[in-house]
Amino acid sequence: MRVQIVVFDGVEEQDFVAPVEVLGLAKAMGAEWTTTLVTTGNPATVTARFGTRVEVPAGWSPQDADILVVPGGGYADKTGPGVNRLINDAVFLKKLAAVTALPVGICTGTMVLSAAGMTKGRPATTHSRAKADLAKQGANVINARVVDDGTLITGGGITSGLEVALWLVERFIGAKQAQQVETVLEYERRGSVWRS
């Protein structure tokens, strides 16, 4: 399974680090995951929301991903760095709308998927402060921690990256492996997984 996680200036640290940690642990336990941080353009240094600087080795190559994770960050700041720059990037949204990889939105990363037309008429969730906007854009907003309608997965809240990544492990590898990762993390999943 090839997972790409899109990172960008203003990305919420927890949104992308949690999946890196969970999927990395699953790989260390034998899962066949390849997790790569990517930018929307060329390799670059990205500055996350709280100043963490991350060297990102690759640009986004959607043809090389089975799962594409879009984290959130900075949604309330309409002019600063964060998801709003992606939401306003027509070239990126056009490419995103055409992906064949399983799209996964974490927190307000779901709003990027929504801007690409991927949530319209579909069950989805996002950060509590963005749910009204998601509904206005035509999504069927579900109050669950993780929403999986089969070909779209979304997570609600900043720490939902943990639950979403653990759900990916469970869905594609198995519940036993997901529980093993939880044990190593000393973390218990919270909230529900809504499935269509």
Secondary structure as the mmCIF struct_conf table of DSSP 4:
data_model
#
loop_
_struct_conf.conf_type_id
_struct_conf.id
_struct_conf.beg_label_comp_id
_struct_conf.beg_label_asym_id
_struct_conf.beg_label_seq_id
_struct_conf.end_label_comp_id
_struct_conf.end_label_asym_id
_struct_conf.end_label_seq_id
STRN STRN1 ARG A 2 VAL A 6
TURN_TY1_P TURN_TY1_P1 ASP A 9 GLY A 10
HELX_RH_AL_P HELX_RH_AL_P1 GLU A 13 ALA A 28
TURN_TY1_P TURN_TY1_P2 MET A 29 GLY A 30
STRN STRN2 THR A 34 THR A 39
BEND BEND1 THR A 40 PRO A 43
STRN STRN3 ALA A 44 THR A 47
TURN_TY1_P TURN_TY1_P3 ARG A 49 PHE A 50
BEND BEND2 GLY A 51 GLY A 51
STRN STRN4 ARG A 53 VAL A 56
STRN STRN5 ALA A 58 GLY A 59
HELX_RH_3T_P HELX_RH_3T_P1 PRO A 62 ASP A 64
BEND BEND3 ASP A 66 ASP A 66
STRN STRN6 ILE A 67 VAL A 70
TURN_TY1_P TURN_TY1_P4 TYR A 75 ALA A 76
BEND BEND4 LYS A 78 GLY A 82
HELX_RH_AL_P HELX_RH_AL_P2 VAL A 83 ILE A 87
TURN_TY1_P TURN_TY1_P5 ASN A 88 ASN A 88
HELX_RH_AL_P HELX_RH_AL_P3 ALA A 90 ALA A 97
TURN_TY1_P TURN_TY1_P6 ALA A 98 ALA A 98
BEND BEND5 ALA A 101 ALA A 101
STRN STRN7 LEU A 102 ILE A 106
TURN_TY1_P TURN_TY1_P7 CYS A 107 THR A 108
HELX_RH_AL_P HELX_RH_AL_P4 GLY A 109 ALA A 115
TURN_TY1_P TURN_TY1_P8 ALA A 116 GLY A 117
BEND BEND6 MET A 118 THR A 119
TURN_TY1_P TURN_TY1_P9 LYS A 120 GLY A 121
BEND BEND7 ARG A 122 ARG A 122
STRN STRN8 PRO A 123 ALA A 124
HELX_RH_3T_P HELX_RH_3T_P2 SER A 128 ALA A 130
HELX_RH_AL_P HELX_RH_AL_P5 LYS A 131 LYS A 136
TURN_TY1_P TURN_TY1_P10 GLN A 137 GLY A 138
STRN STRN9 ASN A 140 VAL A 141
BEND BEND8 ALA A 144 ARG A 145
STRN STRN10 VAL A 146 ASP A 148
BEND BEND9 GLY A 150 THR A 151
STRN STRN11 ILE A 153 GLY A 155
BEND BEND10 GLY A 157 GLY A 157
TURN_TY1_P TURN_TY1_P11 ILE A 158 THR A 159
HELX_RH_AL_P HELX_RH_AL_P6 SER A 160 PHE A 172
TURN_TY1_P TURN_TY1_P12 ILE A 173 ILE A 173
HELX_RH_AL_P HELX_RH_AL_P7 ALA A 175 LEU A 185
TURN_TY1_P TURN_TY1_P13 GLU A 186 GLU A 186
BEND BEND11 GLY A 191 GLY A 191
STRN STRN12 VAL A 193 ARG A 195
#
